[in-house]
Amino acid sequence: MTVALTARLLHGFLPHPVGTAVGEVIVAVLLGLTIGNLIRLSAATAPGIRFSFHTVLRTAIVLLGATFSFAQVVAIGGKALLMVVALMLLALAVAHALGRALGIPGRLATLIGVGTAVCGNSAIVATAPVIGARDDEVSFAIATNTLFGTVAVFLYPFVGHALGMSDAAFGTWAGTAVNDTSQVVAAGFAYSEEAGKVATAVKLTRNALMGGVIVAMGLAYSRAATAAGGAGAAPGGWRKRLQQSLPLFVVGFLVLALLNTFGAVRALSNATGQDVPHAIQTAVRFLILVALAGVGLSTRFEAMRKTGMRPFYAGLATAAATATASLLLIRWFGPAAG
């Protein structure tokens, strides 16, 4: 928690445009990496670090469900929804194909693909425990996601103006192709207010689909593990696969998302006179900050050096493929209605 609070303090000193694009999570990871690799931490700190990445992270993911609404998927319209789904599938396919070609660990390729396809760092940290990703893989995926999302914040408006894109077209492009929600909002409103509104609506639709992506990844990995170990033939094998692909914290996420869709969170706000969604978002941001500080503390540079720069190449290619495909789809089918 101390590292998380220090990261939040340091992030506050960053210039506003940089702080908005980068986010305090990457500061927490970098700070944790620095401390964990420069200082020999006592063995007594290990349980606390594990608690932050396991229990604290899972609690954050459950609460995150209360900030999602499946109504967002319906509101954006069929055309835009198909575009979002197609680009998500493309990002996942490209990341996995490049992962195999470059010899990147499969779980790291999945995290890069999920971060690009869905909602950046939130999707990475939510998917990691479901597929059993290592701490260094999570750190690498977050660094890759943040780097290219930050570049997009500054590059996309320039490209949009150069191409003469309308507000709706640019908003759709940013909403479908930029990684993290804060980065989408920054890029969209940097272009225009209308573009920012469209980008936010499209991005929220991607966010609302996160639960389905997590379950799909869990099913894929549990099926692969079963095939490799022959667990399918064992009694109760299907129960084990279900537990692996749909752990309790994912169920909690989906239940809260469903409750929020039907207005339960808003009703709680009205009943208590408090802004419950804002309180939940604040809590989630801090819990994820604590969890990712723990990831940084437990990650060793040696493990990252063994992987090398290949994940960054895969992340760059995945981001470029998604951005290009999004532009083509917008040209062919038109932008979201906004």
N, C-alpha and C positions, 0 to 999 in steps of 0.2 A: 504493500500500500504506500510505503514511503516513496518508492521509485515512481509510482503512478502520480502521486501528489507533486513530486518534483518535476516530472514531465509536464504536468498541467501548468505549473508555474513557468517553466522555461518556454513552453509554447506561447504563453501570454506575452512574451517579449519579442516574438517574431513579428515582422511587418505584416499588416493586415492581409494583403494579397497572398503572401507566402503562407501565412498561417491558415487561411481559408483553404488553399489548395492542398497543403501537406497534411494538416490535421494532427491532433495531439497523440493519436495512436502511434504514428511512425516515430514521434519523439520518444514515446515510452519504450518502444522496441529498441531503438538505437541506444537509449540510455541504459536499458537492461543489458544489451549486448556488450556495451563498453564496461559496465561494472562487472558483469559475469565473467568477462575474459581478462580483465586487468587485475581483478582482486580475487584471491582464493577464498571463496565463501565457505563458511563453516558448514559442516554436515547438518547442523541443527536447523539451517535455513531450508533444507530440501523439502521437508513436509509442507512448509508454508508455501513454497513455490509451486509444488504439485497441487495444493489446495486451490491456489489462485487460478491455475490453468484448467483444472477439472471442475471443482464445485462452483467456483465463482463464475466461470465461463458458462457452464450449463444453466445457472440461475439467470444470467444475462440473456441467454438465448430464449428461455421460457418467457421472460418479461418482454422480449423483443416482439413476440407474437401479438401483444396488445397494441402495438403501433402499426400493424398491418391490417388491411381490409380487402377482402376478396371483391368488394364492390368496386374497387379501383379498376379491376380487370374488366368488369362489365362496362364501366363508364367510358373507357377510352375508345370503344368501338371495335368491331370485328376486324377491319382492315389493319389497324394499328396493332391489334393483339396478335394477328398472324405474323406481322413483321417482327414483333418482339420475340415471339417463340422461334421463328426461323433463325434469327440472329443469335439467340441463346444456343440453339442446337449447333449452329456453325462454330461459335466460339469454343464450345466443348469438344467438337470434332477436330478442329484445327489444333487445339492444345494437346489433345491425346495423340494425334498423328505426329506432331512435331516432337512430342515427348518420346515416342518410340524411335523416331528417326535420329534424335540427338542423344538418346540414351539417358533421358531424364527419368528419375523414379516416377512410377505411375501415379502415386498419391500426390506428388508435387505438381505433376501435369494437371491432375484433376483440380487442385486448388487454384492454379493459374487460370484454368478454363472457367471455373465457377466464379472467380473474382471478376473476370471480364464479362461473363455472361449475365450475371445476376446483379448483385449490389456491392461489389468491391469487397472491402475488408470484413463487413458484416457477414457476407456469404462465406468467406474463407474461414472465419473463426467458427461459424455454425456448422460447416461441413467437416472441418478437421477431426473432431472427436468421433463422428459417425464412420469415417473411413479409416480411422486409426493413424492419422498423419503424425509424424514426428515434429518436435518443436522446431528443429532447424528448417524443416519443410514449410511450416507455417510462417516462420520469419522470412524465408526467401520469397514465398508467395505474396506476403504483405508488402515487402520492399518492391517487388516487381510491379504489383498492382498500383502502389502509391506513385512510383516513378512515372509510369506511363499515363496515369490519370492526371498527375500534375502537369505533365507536358501538354496534355489535351486541353487543359483549362486555358492555357495561353495560345496554343496553336489553332484550336478549332475556330475561335472568332475571326482570326486572320484569314483562314482558309474560306470560311463562310462568306466574308465580305468579298474576297477575291473571286469567288464563284457566283456572287450576286444572289445568294440564297435568300428566300423569303423568311420572315420570322417563323412561320409554321414549319417550314422545311428545316431550318437550322435547329429549332427546338426539338423536332423529331430526331434529327441526327445526333444531337448531344444526348438526348434521353435514351437512345438505343445503343450508343457506342462508347460513351464515357463511363468510367468504372464506378466510382463511389458517388453516393447521393450528393454530398457536399460539393464535389467536383462538378457534377452535372448542373447543380444550381448556380455555381460560380460561373461556369462557361455560358449557360443559357442567359443569365441576366447581364453578363458582360456584353452580349450581342444586342439584346433589347429586352424590355419588360415582357412583351408578348412572347418572345422566344423563351424566356425564362419560365413562363407559366406552362407552355407546351412541354418543355423539357422536363419540368417537375412532374407533370401528369403522366408522361410516358415512363419516366424513371420509377415512379411509385407503382406502376403496373408491373415492371420487372421485379421490384421488391416483393410485391404480393405473391409472386410465383416462386419465391425462395423455398417455401415449405415443400412444394412438389419436387423441386430439384434435389433437395437434401434427401428426401425419401428415395428418389430414383438412384442417387449415388449410393445410398446405403444398400439398396437391393442389389445393385450391380456388384458391389464389393463383397457382399455376403454370399452371392451366388458364385462369384469367382473363388472365394475361400472354400466354399462347400465342394466345388468341382475339384479343387486342388487337393483337398483333404479327404474327400469321399464321405463327408458328413451327411450328405443327402440320404444315404442308405441307412444311416443310424436312426434308432427310435428318437422321435422328438426333433429330428433335423430341421423340419420346417419351422418349429417354434424358435429354434436358435437363430435361423435366418431372419425371422420376423423381429426378434429382439435386436439383432445387429443392425437391421435396416431401419427400424422404427423404435429407437430407444425412448425412454420415458421423457427426456427433456424435449425431444422432437414432438412427441404427443402433446406435451404441455404447450409448446409453441403453437401447434395447429389449433388446439382447443381455445387458447386466448385469441388467436387470429379470428376464429369463427365467432367467438363472443363479441369481439370488437366489430365484426362485420354486421352483426345484428343489433349494434348500438349499446351493448352492455357497459362499455367504458364511458361513453358519453352520458349514459344514465347515472353512472356512479359519480361523475363530475357534477351533474345537476343535483344529485341527492346530498353531496357533501359540500357543495359550494367551492370545490377546489378544482384546479386544472389538472386532472388525473393524467391525461396523455402526456402533458409536459413533465410532470413528476416522474412518470415511468421512463420517458426518453432520457431525462437527466440521470436517473439511476442506472439505466442500461449503458449509457456512455461511460460512466465512471467504472462500472463493473467490468466492462470490456477493456477499459484502460488498465485496470488492475491485472486482469488476466493476461493481456499482451505484454505488460511489464514482466510478468512471470515467464512468459515465453522467451523474452529477450535474455533474462537472467540465466535460463537453463540451456540456452543455445551456445554452442562453441563454434568459433570461427573455423576450427579445423574441419568440422563436419561440413560447413558451407564451402570451404575451399575444395573439398573433394568433388563437389558438384560443379564448381567453376561458374563460368558466365553463361552456360547453356540455358538455364531457366530465363535469363533476361532476353536472350535471343528468341526463345519460344514465346515469352510474353509480348515482345515487340511485334512478332509476326502475327500473333493472335489478335492483338489490338488493331493492327493495320488491316487484317482481313475483315474484321468486324466493321471497322469504319468504312472501308471501301464498299463492302456489301450493303451496308446501310444506305450509303449515297445512291447506289444503283437501285435499291428497292424504292427509295423516295422518288427517284426520277421516273421509275416505271409506274408506281402505284399512287404516288402523291403522298403528302405528309399527313400526320395525324390531325384530327379536327381541332384538338386543343380544348 
